[in-house]
């Protein structure tokens, strides 16, 4: 069981997606795999710490990194290798352009509409 937290869930997702993208663009991470790679998972935890997304110092950094990303995998925003999916890219674009317009059939914010469409 994971301990993915739901407080400020949408905001945390929308903050973490560009961080994941940026992490994988770093020269030292290009071509590396997430699964079974404690070194990469530790590096991601340290990266989150460096940019101020998390505070403190986890006893088990790889586990903490997995916990921070597992919910995003479950939602289909990133794949098992922690790369953004097409849906994750769409949500990233919405959040980066601050385009939470309600110009859809249901009249709900664009990010909520992405979650709803993706759940079906």
C-alpha positions in Angstrom: 0.0 0.0 0.0 1.3 3.5 -0.8 0.8 6.6 1.2 0.0 9.1 -1.6 -1.5 12.1 0.0 -4.6 13.8 -1.3 -4.4 17.3 0.3 -4.2 19.9 -2.5 -4.1 16.9 -4.9 -4.7 18.8 -8.2 -2.2 21.5 -7.3 0.5 18.9 -6.3 -0.1 17.0 -9.6 0.2 20.2 -11.6 3.3 21.2 -9.8 5.0 17.8 -10.1 4.4 17.2 -13.9 6.8 19.9 -15.0 9.3 18.7 -12.4 9.2 15.2 -13.8 9.6 16.5 -17.3 12.6 18.7 -16.2 14.2 15.8 -14.2 14.2 13.5 -17.3 15.7 16.3 -19.4 18.7 16.7 -17.2 21.8 15.3 -19.0 22.6 12.9 -16.2 19.1 11.3 -16.4 18.6 11.0 -20.2 18.2 7.3 -21.2 17.9 6.0 -17.6 15.1 3.9 -16.3 13.0 4.3 -13.2 12.0 0.8 -12.5 14.3 -1.1 -10.1 16.8 1.8 -10.1 17.2 3.1 -6.6 19.9 5.5 -7.8 17.4 7.3 -10.2 14.7 7.2 -7.6 17.0 8.8 -5.0 18.1 11.4 -7.6 14.4 12.3 -8.2 13.8 12.6 -4.4 16.9 14.8 -4.1 15.8 16.9 -7.2 12.3 17.5 -5.5 14.1 18.5 -2.4 16.4 20.9 -4.2 13.6 22.7 -6.0 11.6 23.0 -2.8 8.8 20.6 -3.6 9.5 18.5 -0.5 11.2 19.2 2.8 13.0 17.1 5.3 15.1 14.1 4.7 13.5 10.7 4.1 15.0 7.6 5.6 14.2 5.7 2.4 14.5 8.2 -0.5 13.6 5.7 -3.3 10.4 4.6 -1.5 9.5 8.3 -0.9 10.1 9.1 -4.6 7.9 6.1 -5.6 5.2 7.3 -3.2 5.3 10.8 -4.7 4.7 9.4 -8.2 2.6 6.3 -7.8 -0.7 8.2 -7.9 0.3 9.9 -11.1 0.8 6.4 -12.6 -2.6 5.3 -11.4 -4.2 8.3 -13.0 -2.4 7.6 -16.3 -0.6 11.0 -16.2 2.8 9.2 -16.3 3.8 5.7 -17.3 5.5 3.1 -15.2 8.9 4.6 -16.1 7.7 7.9 -14.8 7.6 9.7 -18.2 4.6 11.9 -19.0 1.9 10.3 -21.0 -0.2 12.1 -23.7 -2.8 12.9 -21.0 0.0 14.1 -18.6 1.3 16.4 -21.4 -2.2 17.8 -21.9 -2.7 18.5 -18.2 0.8 20.1 -18.1 -0.1 22.4 -21.0 -3.4 23.4 -19.3 -1.6 24.2 -16.0 1.3 26.0 -17.6 -0.9 28.3 -19.6 -3.2 28.8 -16.6 -6.1 27.8 -18.9 -8.7 26.4 -16.6 -11.5 27.7 -18.8 -14.9 26.0 -18.7 -15.4 25.9 -22.4 -16.5 22.3 -22.5 -19.7 20.3 -22.7 -20.0 20.0 -18.9 -19.0 23.5 -18.0 -16.2 22.4 -15.6 -12.6 23.6 -15.5 -10.3 22.3 -18.2 -8.1 20.3 -15.9 -11.1 18.6 -14.3 -12.4 17.8 -17.7 -9.1 16.1 -18.6 -9.5 13.9 -15.5 -13.1 13.0 -16.3 -12.4 12.2 -20.0 -9.4 10.1 -19.0 -11.4 8.1 -16.4 -13.6 6.7 -19.2 
